[in-house]
Amino acid sequence: MKLITKRTRREFQEYFVGTTLREIERDFDNYDIPFTEIPEEKMPSGQRRGLVENYYASVNWTNPADVKKILSVYTDVLIRLNESKEETGFNDWNAKNDQEWYDKLIKTLERDGYQFNGKSIVPVGQVEIEQLENATSLLDKTHFQEYTNRIKESIDTDPSLAIGSAKELLESTLKTILTEMGVGFDKNDDVPKLLKETQKALELVPGNVDNAKKGADIIKVLLSNLGQVAIKMTELRNLYGTGHGKVKSSGLNSRHARLAVGSAITLCTFLLETFELRKK
């Protein structure tokens, strides 16, 4: 399955028709996208369309790594258009033209399942690792950053590695909270056991919820499900994730990784925010 549709590729190609050959070369060369000669009979009309087509010809549209480079090119285009309309407003023809192109390109990307956040183009529903990074200053930045960087780099290109890294991130979060709270644990404790101890330390045990509280039953269910996230993350990692000498497995793609990583990120963020609240 091609990760960017032909329609979106053509829309951006048409945008480049209004630029210069040098600009096209610069945009694609910036991300080391090879120029590939294609037969003349397959070339579209016009020098600029043809130049873009020569760069497109080197791209494997089913390969996340290749597509990431193209999305970087598209990101630069959108940033330029956005800056142009902000600087000039809508008082001249060029600004209005830039606005039209910006709206058109944003719309076609959204149809493909992408969104532009002002800095980059990301798949809709991409996990928000930043929410975890902002949850606390507790975690050792170097060690913590190792997991989050690995997840960011592999979630599209190596789903198995992303799942394995998410499980390691969860385990590290639990051990860090327990250590900070002075709760002992065995280094060989698995994630479900670590979570159980963390819930006790943070007073998040379902049975301890006051039945008089509004929505107590719902809160109990949600807290109970925290344990299931930890258990299933461990099981999924054992089946597909990397670790303990395992090699990456087939059968997974980026949407599975986003589901698993997103669950782990949400759980880690909740626990860290609870820890910070208890500390205050």
Short mmCIF file of the C-alpha atoms (twelve columns), coordinates in Angstrom:
data_MODEL
# 
_entry.id   MODEL 
# 
loop_
_atom_site.group_PDB 
_atom_site.id 
_atom_site.type_symbol 
_atom_site.label_atom_id 
_atom_site.label_alt_id 
_atom_site.label_comp_id 
_atom_site.label_asym_id 
_atom_site.label_seq_id 
_atom_site.Cartn_x 
_atom_site.Cartn_y 
_atom_site.Cartn_z 
_atom_site.pdbx_PDB_model_num 
ATOM 1   C CA . MET A 1   0.000   0.000   0.000   1 
ATOM 2   C CA . LYS A 2   1.368   3.399   -1.024  1 
ATOM 3   C CA . LEU A 3   1.667   5.704   1.996   1 
ATOM 4   C CA . ILE A 4   1.044   8.856   -0.073  1 
ATOM 5   C CA . THR A 5   -1.610  8.726   -2.780  1 
ATOM 6   C CA . LYS A 6   -0.995  9.674   -6.382  1 
ATOM 7   C CA . ARG A 7   -3.437  12.569  -5.993  1 
ATOM 8   C CA . THR A 8   -1.391  14.134  -3.191  1 
ATOM 9   C CA . ARG A 9   1.860   13.612  -5.069  1 
ATOM 10  C CA . ARG A 10  0.369   15.330  -8.122  1 
ATOM 11  C CA . GLU A 11  -0.956  18.277  -6.100  1 
ATOM 12  C CA . PHE A 12  2.520   19.011  -4.760  1 
ATOM 13  C CA . GLN A 13  4.005   18.458  -8.202  1 
ATOM 14  C CA . GLU A 14  1.636   21.115  -9.557  1 
ATOM 15  C CA . TYR A 15  2.675   23.474  -6.774  1 
ATOM 16  C CA . PHE A 16  6.302   23.106  -7.865  1 
ATOM 17  C CA . VAL A 17  5.329   24.172  -11.396 1 
ATOM 18  C CA . GLY A 18  5.031   27.686  -9.982  1 
ATOM 19  C CA . THR A 19  8.571   27.624  -8.531  1 
ATOM 20  C CA . THR A 20  12.023  27.522  -10.132 1 
ATOM 21  C CA . LEU A 21  14.110  24.537  -11.173 1 
ATOM 22  C CA . ARG A 22  16.744  25.535  -8.625  1 
ATOM 23  C CA . GLU A 23  14.174  25.587  -5.829  1 
ATOM 24  C CA . ILE A 24  12.944  22.106  -6.771  1 
ATOM 25  C CA . GLU A 25  16.484  20.728  -6.816  1 
ATOM 26  C CA . ARG A 26  17.242  22.335  -3.455  1 
ATOM 27  C CA . ASP A 27  14.071  21.014  -1.774  1 
ATOM 28  C CA . PHE A 28  14.697  17.412  -2.823  1 
ATOM 29  C CA . ASP A 29  18.483  17.488  -2.451  1 
ATOM 30  C CA . ASN A 30  18.113  18.775  1.115   1 
ATOM 31  C CA . TYR A 31  16.853  15.316  2.101   1 
ATOM 32  C CA . ASP A 32  19.152  13.261  -0.129  1 
ATOM 33  C CA . ILE A 33  16.385  12.132  -2.461  1 
ATOM 34  C CA . PRO A 34  18.148  10.772  -5.559  1 
ATOM 35  C CA . PHE A 35  17.556  12.182  -9.025  1 
ATOM 36  C CA . THR A 36  16.623  9.290   -11.333 1 
ATOM 37  C CA . GLU A 37  16.450  9.553   -15.108 1 
ATOM 38  C CA . ILE A 38  13.212  8.153   -16.491 1 
ATOM 39  C CA . PRO A 39  12.352  7.440   -20.150 1 
ATOM 40  C CA . GLU A 40  11.245  10.504  -22.088 1 
ATOM 41  C CA . GLU A 41  7.942   8.892   -23.036 1 
ATOM 42  C CA . LYS A 42  7.045   8.632   -19.356 1 
ATOM 43  C CA . MET A 43  7.866   12.249  -18.604 1 
ATOM 44  C CA . PRO A 44  4.985   14.668  -17.947 1 
ATOM 45  C CA . SER A 45  4.839   17.917  -19.865 1 
ATOM 46  C CA . GLY A 46  6.929   20.826  -18.646 1 
ATOM 47  C CA . GLN A 47  10.443  21.065  -17.227 1 
ATOM 48  C CA . ARG A 48  9.365   21.504  -13.627 1 
ATOM 49  C CA . ARG A 49  6.878   18.618  -13.635 1 
ATOM 50  C CA . GLY A 50  9.544   16.493  -15.276 1 
ATOM 51  C CA . LEU A 51  12.156  17.414  -12.680 1 
ATOM 52  C CA . VAL A 52  9.827   16.510  -9.818  1 
ATOM 53  C CA . GLU A 53  8.969   13.240  -11.598 1 
ATOM 54  C CA . ASN A 54  12.665  12.359  -11.788 1 
ATOM 55  C CA . TYR A 55  12.931  12.714  -8.022  1 
ATOM 56  C CA . TYR A 56  9.665   10.862  -7.446  1 
ATOM 57  C CA . ALA A 57  10.974  7.954   -9.538  1 
ATOM 58  C CA . SER A 58  13.569  7.094   -6.886  1 
ATOM 59  C CA . VAL A 59  10.996  6.829   -4.086  1 
ATOM 60  C CA . ASN A 60  9.515   3.593   -2.829  1 
ATOM 61  C CA . TRP A 61  6.080   4.851   -1.795  1 
ATOM 62  C CA . THR A 62  5.475   1.829   0.444   1 
ATOM 63  C CA . ASN A 63  8.702   2.383   2.387   1 
ATOM 64  C CA . PRO A 64  8.205   4.584   5.509   1 
ATOM 65  C CA . ALA A 65  11.830  5.778   5.394   1 
ATOM 66  C CA . ASP A 66  11.475  7.015   1.796   1 
ATOM 67  C CA . VAL A 67  8.093   8.579   2.493   1 
ATOM 68  C CA . LYS A 68  9.471   10.362  5.550   1 
ATOM 69  C CA . LYS A 69  11.947  12.178  3.296   1 
ATOM 70  C CA . ILE A 70  9.176   13.236  0.921   1 
ATOM 71  C CA . LEU A 71  7.068   14.463  3.834   1 
ATOM 72  C CA . SER A 72  10.060  16.560  4.915   1 
ATOM 73  C CA . VAL A 73  10.069  18.162  1.463   1 
ATOM 74  C CA . TYR A 74  6.336   18.795  1.716   1 
ATOM 75  C CA . THR A 75  6.818   20.232  5.211   1 
ATOM 76  C CA . ASP A 76  9.295   22.806  3.895   1 
ATOM 77  C CA . VAL A 77  6.764   23.800  1.238   1 
ATOM 78  C CA . LEU A 78  3.990   24.314  3.800   1 
ATOM 79  C CA . ILE A 79  6.248   26.256  6.161   1 
ATOM 80  C CA . ARG A 80  7.219   28.623  3.332   1 
ATOM 81  C CA . LEU A 81  3.621   29.123  2.297   1 
ATOM 82  C CA . ASN A 82  2.564   29.695  5.893   1 
ATOM 83  C CA . GLU A 83  5.335   32.225  6.511   1 
ATOM 84  C CA . SER A 84  4.499   34.008  3.257   1 
ATOM 85  C CA . LYS A 85  0.858   34.553  4.106   1 
ATOM 86  C CA . GLU A 86  1.720   35.654  7.647   1 
ATOM 87  C CA . GLU A 87  4.260   38.206  6.430   1 
ATOM 88  C CA . THR A 88  2.268   39.749  3.590   1 
ATOM 89  C CA . GLY A 89  -1.319  39.185  4.695   1 
ATOM 90  C CA . PHE A 90  -3.856  39.152  1.878   1 
ATOM 91  C CA . ASN A 91  -3.064  42.456  0.206   1 
ATOM 92  C CA . ASP A 92  -1.507  41.195  -2.984  1 
ATOM 93  C CA . TRP A 93  -1.996  38.480  -5.554  1 
ATOM 94  C CA . ASN A 94  1.011   36.409  -4.420  1 
ATOM 95  C CA . ALA A 95  -0.261  36.186  -0.846  1 
ATOM 96  C CA . LYS A 96  -3.706  35.095  -1.998  1 
ATOM 97  C CA . ASN A 97  -2.141  32.506  -4.296  1 
ATOM 98  C CA . ASP A 98  0.008   31.165  -1.440  1 
ATOM 99  C CA . GLN A 99  -3.065  30.925  0.780   1 
ATOM 100 C CA . GLU A 100 -4.941  28.954  -1.891  1 
ATOM 101 C CA . TRP A 101 -2.048  26.543  -2.332  1 
ATOM 102 C CA . TYR A 102 -1.626  26.154  1.423   1 
ATOM 103 C CA . ASP A 103 -5.290  25.284  1.905   1 
ATOM 104 C CA . LYS A 104 -5.298  22.906  -1.061  1 
ATOM 105 C CA . LEU A 105 -2.171  21.015  0.029   1 
ATOM 106 C CA . ILE A 106 -3.328  20.768  3.646   1 
ATOM 107 C CA . LYS A 107 -6.643  19.328  2.473   1 
ATOM 108 C CA . THR A 108 -5.092  16.684  0.227   1 
ATOM 109 C CA . LEU A 109 -2.699  15.599  3.003   1 
ATOM 110 C CA . GLU A 110 -5.621  15.238  5.400   1 
ATOM 111 C CA . ARG A 111 -7.355  12.943  2.913   1 
ATOM 112 C CA . ASP A 112 -4.264  10.734  3.075   1 
ATOM 113 C CA . GLY A 113 -4.399  10.669  6.876   1 
ATOM 114 C CA . TYR A 114 -1.761  13.302  7.639   1 
ATOM 115 C CA . GLN A 115 -1.852  16.601  9.464   1 
ATOM 116 C CA . PHE A 116 0.489   19.589  9.505   1 
ATOM 117 C CA . ASN A 117 1.172   20.865  13.022  1 
ATOM 118 C CA . GLY A 118 3.129   23.937  11.975  1 
ATOM 119 C CA . LYS A 119 6.497   22.194  12.244  1 
ATOM 120 C CA . SER A 120 6.071   18.812  10.613  1 
ATOM 121 C CA . ILE A 121 3.637   16.539  8.801   1 
ATOM 122 C CA . VAL A 122 2.560   13.622  10.973  1 
ATOM 123 C CA . PRO A 123 0.054   10.780  10.614  1 
ATOM 124 C CA . VAL A 124 -3.277  11.553  12.258  1 
ATOM 125 C CA . GLY A 125 -3.343  9.911   15.680  1 
ATOM 126 C CA . GLN A 126 0.424   9.906   16.099  1 
ATOM 127 C CA . VAL A 127 1.353   9.282   19.708  1 
ATOM 128 C CA . GLU A 128 2.165   12.393  21.702  1 
ATOM 129 C CA . ILE A 129 5.435   11.571  23.392  1 
ATOM 130 C CA . GLU A 130 5.749   15.241  24.353  1 
ATOM 131 C CA . GLN A 131 2.946   14.871  26.905  1 
ATOM 132 C CA . LEU A 132 5.056   12.296  28.717  1 
ATOM 133 C CA . GLU A 133 8.202   14.418  28.478  1 
ATOM 134 C CA . ASN A 134 6.335   17.313  30.057  1 
ATOM 135 C CA . ALA A 135 4.713   15.262  32.817  1 
ATOM 136 C CA . THR A 136 7.687   15.357  35.177  1 
ATOM 137 C CA . SER A 137 11.314  16.369  35.528  1 
ATOM 138 C CA . LEU A 138 11.878  13.249  37.597  1 
ATOM 139 C CA . LEU A 139 13.227  10.848  35.031  1 
ATOM 140 C CA . ASP A 140 16.883  10.691  34.182  1 
ATOM 141 C CA . LYS A 141 16.904  12.662  30.941  1 
ATOM 142 C CA . THR A 142 19.649  10.735  29.174  1 
ATOM 143 C CA . HIS A 143 18.214  7.286   29.906  1 
ATOM 144 C CA . PHE A 144 14.634  8.407   29.357  1 
ATOM 145 C CA . GLN A 145 15.510  10.163  26.110  1 
ATOM 146 C CA . GLU A 146 17.060  6.954   24.823  1 
ATOM 147 C CA . TYR A 147 13.660  5.220   24.912  1 
ATOM 148 C CA . THR A 148 11.641  8.114   23.507  1 
ATOM 149 C CA . ASN A 149 14.113  8.744   20.686  1 
ATOM 150 C CA . ARG A 150 14.078  5.068   19.777  1 
ATOM 151 C CA . ILE A 151 10.273  5.084   19.692  1 
ATOM 152 C CA . LYS A 152 10.134  8.215   17.531  1 
ATOM 153 C CA . GLU A 153 12.656  6.826   15.060  1 
ATOM 154 C CA . SER A 154 11.193  3.321   14.796  1 
ATOM 155 C CA . ILE A 155 7.411   3.684   15.070  1 
ATOM 156 C CA . ASP A 156 7.066   3.938   11.270  1 
ATOM 157 C CA . THR A 157 10.123  1.988   10.174  1 
ATOM 158 C CA . ASP A 158 10.402  -0.805  12.768  1 
ATOM 159 C CA . PRO A 159 7.139   -1.386  14.710  1 
ATOM 160 C CA . SER A 160 8.598   -4.309  16.657  1 
ATOM 161 C CA . LEU A 161 11.410  -2.144  18.011  1 
ATOM 162 C CA . ALA A 162 8.915   0.590   18.942  1 
ATOM 163 C CA . ILE A 163 6.804   -1.899  20.917  1 
ATOM 164 C CA . GLY A 164 9.853   -3.288  22.705  1 
ATOM 165 C CA . SER A 165 11.039  0.237   23.553  1 
ATOM 166 C CA . ALA A 166 7.583   1.193   24.864  1 
ATOM 167 C CA . LYS A 167 7.610   -1.776  27.245  1 
ATOM 168 C CA . GLU A 168 11.093  -0.792  28.440  1 
ATOM 169 C CA . LEU A 169 9.916   2.795   28.910  1 
ATOM 170 C CA . LEU A 170 6.978   1.623   31.031  1 
ATOM 171 C CA . GLU A 171 9.224   -0.588  33.135  1 
ATOM 172 C CA . SER A 172 11.704  2.254   33.663  1 
ATOM 173 C CA . THR A 173 8.902   4.641   34.659  1 
ATOM 174 C CA . LEU A 174 7.550   2.213   37.261  1 
ATOM 175 C CA . LYS A 175 10.965  1.522   38.777  1 
ATOM 176 C CA . THR A 176 11.782  5.239   38.904  1 
ATOM 177 C CA . ILE A 177 8.564   6.090   40.765  1 
ATOM 178 C CA . LEU A 178 9.041   3.241   43.245  1 
ATOM 179 C CA . THR A 179 12.651  4.262   43.870  1 
ATOM 180 C CA . GLU A 180 11.674  7.892   44.473  1 
ATOM 181 C CA . MET A 181 8.979   6.787   46.914  1 
ATOM 182 C CA . GLY A 182 11.335  4.502   48.795  1 
ATOM 183 C CA . VAL A 183 9.476   1.327   47.850  1 
ATOM 184 C CA . GLY A 184 11.681  -1.712  47.401  1 
ATOM 185 C CA . PHE A 185 11.397  -4.127  44.486  1 
ATOM 186 C CA . ASP A 186 13.343  -6.998  43.005  1 
ATOM 187 C CA . LYS A 187 15.294  -6.230  39.841  1 
ATOM 188 C CA . ASN A 188 13.695  -9.280  38.242  1 
ATOM 189 C CA . ASP A 189 10.096  -8.182  38.958  1 
ATOM 190 C CA . ASP A 190 8.003   -8.089  35.806  1 
ATOM 191 C CA . VAL A 191 5.951   -5.105  34.639  1 
ATOM 192 C CA . PRO A 192 2.569   -6.268  36.032  1 
ATOM 193 C CA . LYS A 193 4.094   -6.771  39.491  1 
ATOM 194 C CA . LEU A 194 5.876   -3.405  39.337  1 
ATOM 195 C CA . LEU A 195 2.624   -1.716  38.347  1 
ATOM 196 C CA . LYS A 196 0.773   -3.346  41.228  1 
ATOM 197 C CA . GLU A 197 3.339   -1.983  43.696  1 
ATOM 198 C CA . THR A 198 3.235   1.439   42.050  1 
ATOM 199 C CA . GLN A 199 -0.560  1.565   42.297  1 
ATOM 200 C CA . LYS A 200 -0.317  0.787   46.002  1 
ATOM 201 C CA . ALA A 201 2.312   3.474   46.542  1 
ATOM 202 C CA . LEU A 202 0.266   6.063   44.632  1 
ATOM 203 C CA . GLU A 203 -3.019  4.998   46.260  1 
ATOM 204 C CA . LEU A 204 -4.463  3.925   42.934  1 
ATOM 205 C CA . VAL A 205 -5.697  0.485   43.989  1 
ATOM 206 C CA . PRO A 206 -9.291  0.043   42.687  1 
ATOM 207 C CA . GLY A 207 -10.526 -1.475  45.960  1 
ATOM 208 C CA . ASN A 208 -9.456  1.618   47.887  1 
ATOM 209 C CA . VAL A 209 -11.681 3.999   45.927  1 
ATOM 210 C CA . ASP A 210 -14.328 5.576   48.157  1 
ATOM 211 C CA . ASN A 211 -17.712 4.232   47.028  1 
ATOM 212 C CA . ALA A 212 -19.279 7.542   48.030  1 
ATOM 213 C CA . LYS A 213 -17.358 9.345   45.326  1 
ATOM 214 C CA . LYS A 214 -19.268 10.312  42.219  1 
ATOM 215 C CA . GLY A 215 -18.396 7.868   39.436  1 
ATOM 216 C CA . ALA A 216 -16.627 5.495   41.830  1 
ATOM 217 C CA . ASP A 217 -17.557 2.432   39.755  1 
ATOM 218 C CA . ILE A 218 -16.137 3.994   36.602  1 
ATOM 219 C CA . ILE A 219 -12.928 4.999   38.372  1 
ATOM 220 C CA . LYS A 220 -12.509 1.460   39.698  1 
ATOM 221 C CA . VAL A 221 -12.872 -0.003  36.205  1 
ATOM 222 C CA . LEU A 222 -10.351 2.442   34.744  1 
ATOM 223 C CA . LEU A 223 -7.839  1.727   37.495  1 
ATOM 224 C CA . SER A 224 -8.334  -2.012  37.044  1 
ATOM 225 C CA . ASN A 225 -7.655  -1.632  33.344  1 
ATOM 226 C CA . LEU A 226 -4.272  -0.082  34.074  1 
ATOM 227 C CA . GLY A 227 -3.107  -3.555  35.019  1 
ATOM 228 C CA . GLN A 228 -4.391  -4.951  31.741  1 
ATOM 229 C CA . VAL A 229 -2.388  -2.377  29.764  1 
ATOM 230 C CA . ALA A 230 0.789   -3.497  31.531  1 
ATOM 231 C CA . ILE A 231 0.007   -7.200  31.086  1 
ATOM 232 C CA . LYS A 232 -0.896  -6.892  27.408  1 
ATOM 233 C CA . MET A 233 2.117   -4.683  26.666  1 
ATOM 234 C CA . THR A 234 4.355   -7.390  28.099  1 
ATOM 235 C CA . GLU A 235 2.564   -10.119 26.134  1 
ATOM 236 C CA . LEU A 236 2.713   -8.135  22.894  1 
ATOM 237 C CA . ARG A 237 6.364   -7.374  23.395  1 
ATOM 238 C CA . ASN A 238 7.076   -11.066 23.995  1 
ATOM 239 C CA . LEU A 239 5.244   -11.955 20.779  1 
ATOM 240 C CA . TYR A 240 6.494   -9.210  18.478  1 
ATOM 241 C CA . GLY A 241 8.789   -6.786  20.256  1 
ATOM 242 C CA . THR A 242 12.567  -6.833  20.203  1 
ATOM 243 C CA . GLY A 243 14.566  -7.727  23.288  1 
ATOM 244 C CA . HIS A 244 16.361  -10.660 24.894  1 
ATOM 245 C CA . GLY A 245 18.033  -11.473 21.597  1 
ATOM 246 C CA . LYS A 246 14.782  -11.436 19.598  1 
ATOM 247 C CA . VAL A 247 14.801  -10.181 16.044  1 
ATOM 248 C CA . LYS A 248 12.033  -8.018  14.693  1 
ATOM 249 C CA . SER A 249 8.949   -9.921  13.578  1 
ATOM 250 C CA . SER A 250 6.717   -9.570  10.573  1 
ATOM 251 C CA . GLY A 251 2.961   -9.122  10.789  1 
ATOM 252 C CA . LEU A 252 3.014   -5.713  12.438  1 
ATOM 253 C CA . ASN A 253 2.845   -2.275  10.923  1 
ATOM 254 C CA . SER A 254 2.960   1.270   12.258  1 
ATOM 255 C CA . ARG A 255 -0.704  1.391   13.280  1 
ATOM 256 C CA . HIS A 256 -0.173  -1.542  15.670  1 
ATOM 257 C CA . ALA A 257 2.891   0.186   17.085  1 
ATOM 258 C CA . ARG A 258 0.935   3.423   17.604  1 
ATOM 259 C CA . LEU A 259 -1.771  1.560   19.495  1 
ATOM 260 C CA . ALA A 260 0.723   -0.151  21.797  1 
ATOM 261 C CA . VAL A 261 2.986   2.865   22.250  1 
ATOM 262 C CA . GLY A 262 0.021   5.196   22.742  1 
ATOM 263 C CA . SER A 263 -1.316  2.989   25.539  1 
ATOM 264 C CA . ALA A 264 2.072   2.870   27.238  1 
ATOM 265 C CA . ILE A 265 2.562   6.641   26.902  1 
ATOM 266 C CA . THR A 266 -0.877  7.342   28.377  1 
ATOM 267 C CA . LEU A 267 -0.248  5.017   31.319  1 
ATOM 268 C CA . CYS A 268 3.233   6.420   32.022  1 
ATOM 269 C CA . THR A 269 1.954   9.995   31.834  1 
ATOM 270 C CA . PHE A 270 -0.929  9.276   34.227  1 
ATOM 271 C CA . LEU A 271 1.360   7.617   36.764  1 
ATOM 272 C CA . LEU A 272 3.967   10.370  36.615  1 
ATOM 273 C CA . GLU A 273 1.382   13.124  36.929  1 
ATOM 274 C CA . THR A 274 -0.138  11.276  39.902  1 
ATOM 275 C CA . PHE A 275 3.307   10.999  41.479  1 
ATOM 276 C CA . GLU A 276 3.879   14.749  41.062  1 
ATOM 277 C CA . LEU A 277 0.456   15.452  42.589  1 
ATOM 278 C CA . ARG A 278 1.111   13.176  45.569  1 
ATOM 279 C CA . LYS A 279 4.512   14.807  46.051  1 
ATOM 280 C CA . LYS A 280 2.906   18.248  46.297  1 
# 
